[in-house]
Structure formats: C-alpha cells, structure tokens
C-alpha cells in the first residue's frame, strides 16, 4: 500500500490553501515537525489527527486517501469533474480532445 501518497496529498491541499506547515500545525494543535513527517510519508496520522487535518484543510478524506482506496479512480474522476465545471465550454472541449487523443494512443 502506497501510504506516502497520503502525506503528498495533505501537502498538496495545504499548499492550495496557501498555508505553511506552521499554520496547519497551529490550527490542528500539532507540531510543524510532525506535519512535515506526515507530508514526507514518515508518519501516518492517527484517525483523530487525520480528521483534524482534513477538517482544517477543508477537504474530504476520500480526496486525501484517493491513491490508497480501492475506488480511488472514482474519487479522482469526481475531483476532475469538479475542476472541469469551473472552465468554459471551449476550455472543456480542448481538454476532452486531449483525453481522447491520449486514450486513442494508449496501450489499451
């Protein structure tokens, strides 16, 4: 199981929220060193700590866990769909064309 992706996703969402490790640590009552260890995949947070982190980041747990869940692609598709909704129709069409090309040239 690639649990280090949990930390990478926490880092990704923390950066998207324009938070420093110190900010997340302060808001969750954890140390910045501990947040760093989680983000590097050196530590896996306990459930209560994990809930505190995702609530502070304002993201869902499945978004953070998508790489380790059996149904992770469903979660990723949902996240991708949310991102596409924010684009214009023309921008979405360009992205669909790229996806179609990638699928056409994949090793199916």
N, C-alpha and C positions, 0 to 999 in steps of 0.2 A: 504494500500500500504506500503510495507516494504522499505521505502526510506533510512533507515540506511545502507542498503547494498551499496548505492552509495558511502558513506564515506569509508566503508570497502574496496570496490574495488579501490578507489583512493589510499588508504593506501597500498594495495597490489601492485599496479603498481608503486607507489613511491618507495617502498622497492625493487622491482625488478630492478629499475633503480639505486639502491644504493644511493638514495637521502635521506637527512634528511628533516624533516618538515621545518627547517630553509632554506634549499636550495630551496625547492619548493616555499616557501613564497617569498624569494628574487626574484626568476625568474618570479613570477607572480605579484609581487607588492602587495602582501597581507601580513598579519602578521602571524607569526608562531602559535599564539594563535587561529587565525581564521581557519587555516589549521587543527589544532587539533580538533576544534569543528566540522568541516566538517567531518573529519575522524571518529569521535565518533558518528556521526549522530545527533548532536545537532543543526546543521545548514544545510540548503540546499542552495548551492550557486546559485546566480542569473545566468541566462543564459550566460551573457557575462563573468562572473567569471568562470563558469563551462568550457566554451570553452577555456579560458586561461589555466586552469588547465590541461585539456586533451591534448591540444596542447603542453604544456610544458612537459608532461609525454610521449608524442609521442604515445598515444593510441587513439583508436576510441571511440567516445561517446557511441556507442552501447555496447562496451566491458564493460564500466563502468556502463551502465544502464541495462545490461542484466537481472538482477534479478527483475527489475520493468517493463520491456517491455512484452507485450503480446506474442511476438515472441522471448522471451529470450532464449528458448531452441535452436532455430535456430542459434542464436549468439553463444551460448555455444558450439554447435556442430562444428561451424566454428573455434572457438578458439581451441577446442580439435583436430580438423583435422590439424590445423597449427602445433600444438605441436607434433602430430604423424609423420608429414612429416620429422621432424628433427631426427627421430630414424631410426635405421637399420631395415631391413625387419624382422629379428629374434626378435628384441625387440617389434615391432608392433604386430607380431603374438602372443607373450606372453600376451600382453595387450588385444588383441581380445579374447583370450581364457578366460581371467579373466572376461571380459564383458559378454561373452556367458554364463559363469557359473553363474554370478550374475542374468542375465535375466532368466535363467532356474529355479533359486530358488526364483525368485521374486513372489510377490502376484498377478501378472497379473490381 
